[in-house]
Amino acid sequence: MSDTPADRPRALVVYESMFGCTESVTRAVVEGLEQGGVDAVVAEVRAAGRAGEQEYDLLVVGAPTHAFSLSRPGTRQDAVRQGARADRAETGVREWITALDPDEGRHRPAAAFDTRVTKVRHLPKAASTRAVHLLARRGFTVAERPAPFFVEDVKGPLVDGELDRARAWGRRIALRYLHEHPAPPAAAG
């Protein structure tokens, strides 16, 4: 989080990453949020804790697409067999969201993104679409359409230009949030 005024809105950004590509996209999304005027607290899913323990105005989640959806224990173990670190398979965004209090969202805005291999770029279902569905069941409202970011192969690398797209997506979310939730005018002194 940057050194900015305390009255700026805050986003909680929770991500899961097996090979580092989703983590890189997350960092770019956070840069975009902050450039757009929203502070961000970033948490890798294993260290995210419960959302209700954090103060935030906007939730953003990111995850790799596994078998056309959010990862599951079995798909994370498959990633470990392909070279991902074993500790990254402990939990995922799916489990984190489903562990949230059923009323966590309280109509709070949320957005989701995923990483996916270019050869399946036009998936009708992916990690971000499943995440948005699960978040809606927890009372969140969709702040922006789910966004896919592309990798060349399962282990990466990211396709050229994806980090720029991620920054732009983060800025778009921040600007939309600020437009829909304007700060109250400062009190005259």
N, C-alpha and C positions, 0 to 999 in steps of 0.2 A: 504494500500500500504506500502511496506517496504522501509527502507532507502537504496536505491541503486543508482547507477550512473544514471544521467539524460538521458544518451544516450540509455538506455534500451528501447525496444519497450513496448508499453502500450496496455493492453486489457481493454475494457469496458465490464463488465459482468452485464447484466440486468436479473433479475429473478422475478418470481411470485411464491408465496407459500401460500397455504391456511392453512395447518396444521403444517408446519415447516420442513417437509421432504425435499422439494425442496430447501429450504434455507440451510439446512445442506449439501446437495450435492453441492450447489453453493460454500459454504465455502471450501469444499474439492477440487473442481475444481480450485478455486483461489489459494490454496496452491500448487497444481500441476503446474499451470501456473508459479507461482513465483519460484518454485524449478527448473523449466525448463528454466528460464531466461527472463520471460516476466512479467513486473509489471502489477498489476490489480487494477482497480477502480471498486468497487462493488456498484450497485444501485438496491434497491428494486423498482419494476416497477412504483409504485406510486410516487417515488421520483426521477425517472430517468431523467425527463426533455427530451429535444430534444437531440438526439445524436450529431447533428451538433454543439451543444454548448460545446462539450467535445473534447479534443484532444485524439485520440486513433488510433492504427494501426490495431487492431483486435477486432471484436465484438463476444461475446459469450452470448447466451440467454438460459435461462432455465425456464421450466414451467411444471406444473402437466398436465397429460393427462386427459381431460374431454370429454367424449362422442367421443372417438377416434380422438381427435384433441386438438387444443388450447382451453382454456376456452372461454366462452361467458358470457355475463351478467347473463343469466338464469342458466348456470351451476355453476357459482360462488355463486348465491343465493341458489342453492341446497346445496353447501358446507356449507354455513352459517347455513342452517337448520340442517345440520349434526354436527354443533358445531364450525365451523370456525368463527373467528372474523369478524364482519360485515364490518369493514374498509378495510379488504383485498379483498372485492368483488368490490371495486370502479372501478378498471380497471385491464387490463391484458396485457400480452405480445402481444397478437393479436392486440389490439388497439394501443399499443406503436409502433409496427412495421409499421402498416398501416398509422400511423401519420407521419412517417419519410418522408423527402423529397424524391421524386421519384428517384433522383440521389445520394442519401446519400452514397450508397456503393462505388461508383466509383471504382469498381473492388477490393474493400477492402475485405480481408478474414473474414469469419464469420463461427461460429459453433453453434450448438444447441443441447441441451439435454432435456430429460424429465424424470419425475418420473411416474411410472405406477404400478398398482397392479400386483402381480406375476401371478395371475390366467389368466391374459390377456397379458402375456409377449411377445407373438408372433404376436402382432398387426401389420397389414400391414400399418396402418395409426395411427399416434399418434401426440402428441404436437410437438415433435422435427421435424418430417417430414413436418408438416404444416409450422412450423417456417422457415425452410430452404427454402421452396417454396416461402413464402412471402418475405424473405430476398433477394432471387435471383431476384424477381421483383423490388427490390430497388437497384439493381446493385451490390450486394455483391456476392462474389465467395465462394463456399463451401470449408472450410479449412480442414474439417474432417467429416466423416460420422456421422449422428445424433446418439446420444447415449442414450439408455434407462437405467434408474437406478430403481431398484425394491423396492417396499414397500409391506409389508404383507397384508395390508388392506388399505382402503381409507385414514384413519387417521394415518397410519403407524403401526408399526415402519419400518424403513428401514431394508431390508434383511441384514444379517451379511455379511460383506465384501464390501458392496456397496460404502462406503466412500473411501476405498482403491482403488477401481476401478475408482472412480471419480478423485482422485488425479492422478492416472496413466493416465487417459484420458486428464486431464489438462496438464500434463507434455508432453504428445505426441503432443498435439496441439502446445505448446510452442516450442518444438524442431523442429517440421515441419515448423513453422513460421520462426524460426531463420535459418533453412537450406535454405528455399526458399527466404528469405530476409536478406542475410548476411550484417552485419554492414560494412560500408566502412572502409578501413584501416586508422589507426590513422596517422595524418600528422606528418612528421618528424620535430623535433624541434631543 
